[in-house]
Amino acid sequence: MNDVKVSKTRNLLLSALILVAAAFGTSCGEGQSQLAIPGVQGPNLTLQQDQILITMVFENLQLEGGFRYNIPEYTNSYIAIEPDLQTTGTLMSINVSLQDVFNGDLQLLPPQSLPGGRNLPGVSTGRLPAVAFSIPKWKNMAFYLGPKFFGVFIPVKLDIGTNNIVTARYYSGKVRAGNISLVGADENGENSGFVLLLDLSSSVKRRLKKVANKYD
């Protein structure tokens, strides 16, 4: 019984520390607030011509070579995995085409929640149209697309307590771009990771389309 109490107390303390760190990040600096993900640098968001580029470095994962994987249903989008030049870790680059993002057919995909069945944080229905797939080292990735959101779930091992989910605002530079959430493991000890949900409100869509049209 004492072990159970200690475990619960430890989980609550971990969650409190993460929330404090998120609040500190939000109030300081140039608005680059996002939850620190243990073992991961990023994710960072940029717009390159007609591509949304999401990059992150996995500090404790080393690969000898690079790989490229097409994202199912996203005809013009892909994930690149390669050794990071600046660290001993591995760089993941998620290249998502705006042509895919604005493709209405993708919003007809079956709605899905987080891997394992928990609700998507920050989404009123808890689900969005999605494709789920796995690549070596990353089991149960998922891409979500809705009228107001585009998102990606990246599976990583996080020790923040069973079923805990901690969410903070995500900024690209000084611009609020969406939310980022840390997701603890479920009751089976699986499906921990983080989910980045990007804002696709009408104003953001217009800005993205305007930039994309410059390169048509």
Contacts in CASP RR format, 6 or more apart in sequence:
PFRMAT RR
TARGET T0000
AUTHOR 0000-0000-0000
METHOD contacts of the structure
MODEL  1
MNDVKVSKTRNLLLSALILVAAAFGTSCGEGQSQLAIPGVQGPNLTLQQD
QILITMVFENLQLEGGFRYNIPEYTNSYIAIEPDLQTTGTLMSINVSLQD
VFNGDLQLLPPQSLPGGRNLPGVSTGRLPAVAFSIPKWKNMAFYLGPKFF
GVFIPVKLDIGTNNIVTARYYSGKVRAGNISLVGADENGENSGFVLLLDL
SSSVKRRLKKVANKYD
11 160 0 8 1.000
11 161 0 8 1.000
11 162 0 8 1.000
11 164 0 8 1.000
14 159 0 8 1.000
14 160 0 8 1.000
14 161 0 8 1.000
14 164 0 8 1.000
15 160 0 8 1.000
15 161 0 8 1.000
15 164 0 8 1.000
15 166 0 8 1.000
18 35 0 8 1.000
18 36 0 8 1.000
18 160 0 8 1.000
18 166 0 8 1.000
18 182 0 8 1.000
19 166 0 8 1.000
21 35 0 8 1.000
21 36 0 8 1.000
22 33 0 8 1.000
22 35 0 8 1.000
22 166 0 8 1.000
22 168 0 8 1.000
25 31 0 8 1.000
25 32 0 8 1.000
25 33 0 8 1.000
25 34 0 8 1.000
26 33 0 8 1.000
26 168 0 8 1.000
26 169 0 8 1.000
30 173 0 8 1.000
30 174 0 8 1.000
31 171 0 8 1.000
31 173 0 8 1.000
31 174 0 8 1.000
32 171 0 8 1.000
32 173 0 8 1.000
33 168 0 8 1.000
33 169 0 8 1.000
33 170 0 8 1.000
33 171 0 8 1.000
34 42 0 8 1.000
34 43 0 8 1.000
34 168 0 8 1.000
34 169 0 8 1.000
34 170 0 8 1.000
34 171 0 8 1.000
34 180 0 8 1.000
35 166 0 8 1.000
35 168 0 8 1.000
35 180 0 8 1.000
35 181 0 8 1.000
35 182 0 8 1.000
35 194 0 8 1.000
37 156 0 8 1.000
37 158 0 8 1.000
37 182 0 8 1.000
37 194 0 8 1.000
38 158 0 8 1.000
38 159 0 8 1.000
39 58 0 8 1.000
39 59 0 8 1.000
39 60 0 8 1.000
39 156 0 8 1.000
40 56 0 8 1.000
40 57 0 8 1.000
40 58 0 8 1.000
40 59 0 8 1.000
40 156 0 8 1.000
40 194 0 8 1.000
41 56 0 8 1.000
41 57 0 8 1.000
41 59 0 8 1.000
41 87 0 8 1.000
42 55 0 8 1.000
42 56 0 8 1.000
42 57 0 8 1.000
43 54 0 8 1.000
43 55 0 8 1.000
43 56 0 8 1.000
43 154 0 8 1.000
43 180 0 8 1.000
43 196 0 8 1.000
44 54 0 8 1.000
44 55 0 8 1.000
44 56 0 8 1.000
44 172 0 8 1.000
45 52 0 8 1.000
45 53 0 8 1.000
45 54 0 8 1.000
45 170 0 8 1.000
45 172 0 8 1.000
45 177 0 8 1.000
45 198 0 8 1.000
46 53 0 8 1.000
46 55 0 8 1.000
46 172 0 8 1.000
47 53 0 8 1.000
47 208 0 8 1.000
47 211 0 8 1.000
49 212 0 8 1.000
49 215 0 8 1.000
50 97 0 8 1.000
50 98 0 8 1.000
50 99 0 8 1.000
50 212 0 8 1.000
50 215 0 8 1.000
50 216 0 8 1.000
51 95 0 8 1.000
51 96 0 8 1.000
51 97 0 8 1.000
51 98 0 8 1.000
52 95 0 8 1.000
52 96 0 8 1.000
52 97 0 8 1.000
52 98 0 8 1.000
52 101 0 8 1.000
52 150 0 8 1.000
52 198 0 8 1.000
52 208 0 8 1.000
53 93 0 8 1.000
53 94 0 8 1.000
53 95 0 8 1.000
53 96 0 8 1.000
54 93 0 8 1.000
54 94 0 8 1.000
54 96 0 8 1.000
54 152 0 8 1.000
54 196 0 8 1.000
55 91 0 8 1.000
55 92 0 8 1.000
55 93 0 8 1.000
55 94 0 8 1.000
56 91 0 8 1.000
56 92 0 8 1.000
56 154 0 8 1.000
57 84 0 8 1.000
57 86 0 8 1.000
57 87 0 8 1.000
57 89 0 8 1.000
57 90 0 8 1.000
57 91 0 8 1.000
57 92 0 8 1.000
58 89 0 8 1.000
58 90 0 8 1.000
58 92 0 8 1.000
58 156 0 8 1.000
59 87 0 8 1.000
59 88 0 8 1.000
59 89 0 8 1.000
60 89 0 8 1.000
61 89 0 8 1.000
61 90 0 8 1.000
61 137 0 8 1.000
62 83 0 8 1.000
62 88 0 8 1.000
62 89 0 8 1.000
62 90 0 8 1.000
63 81 0 8 1.000
63 82 0 8 1.000
63 83 0 8 1.000
63 90 0 8 1.000
63 137 0 8 1.000
64 83 0 8 1.000
65 82 0 8 1.000
65 83 0 8 1.000
66 80 0 8 1.000
66 81 0 8 1.000
66 82 0 8 1.000
66 83 0 8 1.000
67 80 0 8 1.000
67 81 0 8 1.000
67 82 0 8 1.000
67 135 0 8 1.000
67 136 0 8 1.000
68 78 0 8 1.000
68 79 0 8 1.000
68 80 0 8 1.000
68 81 0 8 1.000
69 78 0 8 1.000
69 79 0 8 1.000
69 81 0 8 1.000
69 135 0 8 1.000
70 77 0 8 1.000
70 78 0 8 1.000
71 77 0 8 1.000
71 78 0 8 1.000
71 79 0 8 1.000
71 96 0 8 1.000
71 131 0 8 1.000
71 133 0 8 1.000
71 143 0 8 1.000
72 131 0 8 1.000
72 133 0 8 1.000
73 106 0 8 1.000
73 109 0 8 1.000
73 131 0 8 1.000
74 96 0 8 1.000
74 97 0 8 1.000
74 100 0 8 1.000
74 106 0 8 1.000
74 131 0 8 1.000
74 143 0 8 1.000
75 97 0 8 1.000
75 99 0 8 1.000
75 100 0 8 1.000
75 103 0 8 1.000
76 97 0 8 1.000
76 99 0 8 1.000
76 100 0 8 1.000
77 94 0 8 1.000
77 95 0 8 1.000
77 96 0 8 1.000
77 97 0 8 1.000
77 100 0 8 1.000
78 95 0 8 1.000
79 92 0 8 1.000
79 93 0 8 1.000
79 94 0 8 1.000
79 95 0 8 1.000
79 135 0 8 1.000
80 91 0 8 1.000
80 92 0 8 1.000
80 93 0 8 1.000
80 95 0 8 1.000
81 90 0 8 1.000
81 91 0 8 1.000
81 92 0 8 1.000
81 93 0 8 1.000
81 135 0 8 1.000
81 137 0 8 1.000
82 90 0 8 1.000
82 91 0 8 1.000
82 93 0 8 1.000
83 89 0 8 1.000
83 90 0 8 1.000
83 91 0 8 1.000
84 90 0 8 1.000
84 91 0 8 1.000
85 91 0 8 1.000
92 154 0 8 1.000
94 152 0 8 1.000
96 143 0 8 1.000
96 150 0 8 1.000
98 208 0 8 1.000
98 209 0 8 1.000
98 212 0 8 1.000
100 106 0 8 1.000
101 145 0 8 1.000
101 150 0 8 1.000
101 200 0 8 1.000
101 208 0 8 1.000
102 205 0 8 1.000
102 209 0 8 1.000
106 129 0 8 1.000
106 145 0 8 1.000
107 129 0 8 1.000
107 145 0 8 1.000
107 146 0 8 1.000
107 147 0 8 1.000
108 129 0 8 1.000
109 129 0 8 1.000
109 130 0 8 1.000
109 131 0 8 1.000
109 145 0 8 1.000
110 129 0 8 1.000
110 130 0 8 1.000
111 125 0 8 1.000
111 127 0 8 1.000
111 128 0 8 1.000
111 129 0 8 1.000
111 130 0 8 1.000
112 127 0 8 1.000
112 128 0 8 1.000
112 129 0 8 1.000
112 130 0 8 1.000
112 132 0 8 1.000
112 142 0 8 1.000
112 144 0 8 1.000
113 119 0 8 1.000
113 120 0 8 1.000
113 126 0 8 1.000
113 127 0 8 1.000
114 120 0 8 1.000
114 142 0 8 1.000
114 153 0 8 1.000
114 183 0 8 1.000
114 191 0 8 1.000
114 195 0 8 1.000
115 132 0 8 1.000
115 140 0 8 1.000
115 142 0 8 1.000
115 153 0 8 1.000
115 155 0 8 1.000
115 191 0 8 1.000
116 140 0 8 1.000
116 186 0 8 1.000
116 190 0 8 1.000
116 191 0 8 1.000
117 186 0 8 1.000
117 191 0 8 1.000
118 163 0 8 1.000
118 165 0 8 1.000
118 183 0 8 1.000
118 186 0 8 1.000
118 191 0 8 1.000
119 126 0 8 1.000
119 127 0 8 1.000
120 126 0 8 1.000
120 127 0 8 1.000
120 128 0 8 1.000
120 144 0 8 1.000
120 195 0 8 1.000
120 197 0 8 1.000
121 165 0 8 1.000
121 167 0 8 1.000
121 179 0 8 1.000
121 181 0 8 1.000
121 183 0 8 1.000
121 195 0 8 1.000
121 197 0 8 1.000
122 167 0 8 1.000
122 179 0 8 1.000
122 181 0 8 1.000
122 197 0 8 1.000
123 149 0 8 1.000
123 197 0 8 1.000
128 144 0 8 1.000
128 145 0 8 1.000
128 146 0 8 1.000
128 149 0 8 1.000
128 151 0 8 1.000
129 144 0 8 1.000
129 145 0 8 1.000
129 146 0 8 1.000
130 142 0 8 1.000
130 143 0 8 1.000
130 144 0 8 1.000
130 145 0 8 1.000
131 142 0 8 1.000
131 143 0 8 1.000
132 140 0 8 1.000
132 141 0 8 1.000
132 142 0 8 1.000
133 141 0 8 1.000
133 142 0 8 1.000
134 140 0 8 1.000
134 141 0 8 1.000
135 141 0 8 1.000
138 154 0 8 1.000
138 155 0 8 1.000
139 155 0 8 1.000
140 153 0 8 1.000
140 155 0 8 1.000
140 191 0 8 1.000
141 152 0 8 1.000
141 153 0 8 1.000
141 154 0 8 1.000
141 155 0 8 1.000
142 152 0 8 1.000
142 153 0 8 1.000
143 150 0 8 1.000
143 151 0 8 1.000
143 152 0 8 1.000
143 153 0 8 1.000
144 150 0 8 1.000
144 151 0 8 1.000
144 152 0 8 1.000
144 153 0 8 1.000
144 197 0 8 1.000
145 151 0 8 1.000
146 200 0 8 1.000
147 200 0 8 1.000
148 199 0 8 1.000
148 200 0 8 1.000
148 201 0 8 1.000
149 197 0 8 1.000
149 198 0 8 1.000
149 199 0 8 1.000
149 200 0 8 1.000
150 197 0 8 1.000
150 198 0 8 1.000
150 200 0 8 1.000
151 195 0 8 1.000
151 196 0 8 1.000
151 197 0 8 1.000
151 198 0 8 1.000
152 195 0 8 1.000
152 196 0 8 1.000
153 183 0 8 1.000
153 193 0 8 1.000
153 194 0 8 1.000
153 195 0 8 1.000
154 193 0 8 1.000
154 194 0 8 1.000
154 195 0 8 1.000
154 196 0 8 1.000
155 191 0 8 1.000
155 192 0 8 1.000
155 193 0 8 1.000
156 192 0 8 1.000
156 193 0 8 1.000
156 194 0 8 1.000
157 192 0 8 1.000
157 193 0 8 1.000
158 182 0 8 1.000
158 183 0 8 1.000
158 184 0 8 1.000
158 185 0 8 1.000
158 192 0 8 1.000
158 193 0 8 1.000
158 194 0 8 1.000
160 166 0 8 1.000
160 182 0 8 1.000
160 184 0 8 1.000
160 192 0 8 1.000
161 184 0 8 1.000
161 185 0 8 1.000
162 184 0 8 1.000
162 185 0 8 1.000
162 186 0 8 1.000
162 187 0 8 1.000
162 189 0 8 1.000
163 184 0 8 1.000
163 185 0 8 1.000
163 186 0 8 1.000
163 187 0 8 1.000
164 182 0 8 1.000
164 183 0 8 1.000
164 184 0 8 1.000
165 181 0 8 1.000
165 182 0 8 1.000
165 183 0 8 1.000
165 184 0 8 1.000
166 181 0 8 1.000
166 182 0 8 1.000
167 179 0 8 1.000
167 180 0 8 1.000
167 181 0 8 1.000
167 182 0 8 1.000
168 179 0 8 1.000
168 180 0 8 1.000
168 181 0 8 1.000
169 176 0 8 1.000
169 178 0 8 1.000
169 179 0 8 1.000
169 180 0 8 1.000
170 176 0 8 1.000
170 177 0 8 1.000
170 178 0 8 1.000
170 179 0 8 1.000
170 180 0 8 1.000
170 196 0 8 1.000
170 197 0 8 1.000
170 198 0 8 1.000
171 177 0 8 1.000
176 199 0 8 1.000
177 198 0 8 1.000
177 199 0 8 1.000
178 196 0 8 1.000
178 197 0 8 1.000
178 198 0 8 1.000
178 199 0 8 1.000
179 196 0 8 1.000
179 197 0 8 1.000
180 194 0 8 1.000
180 195 0 8 1.000
180 196 0 8 1.000
180 197 0 8 1.000
181 194 0 8 1.000
181 195 0 8 1.000
181 197 0 8 1.000
182 193 0 8 1.000
182 194 0 8 1.000
183 191 0 8 1.000
183 192 0 8 1.000
183 193 0 8 1.000
183 194 0 8 1.000
183 195 0 8 1.000
184 191 0 8 1.000
184 192 0 8 1.000
184 193 0 8 1.000
185 191 0 8 1.000
185 192 0 8 1.000
186 192 0 8 1.000
END
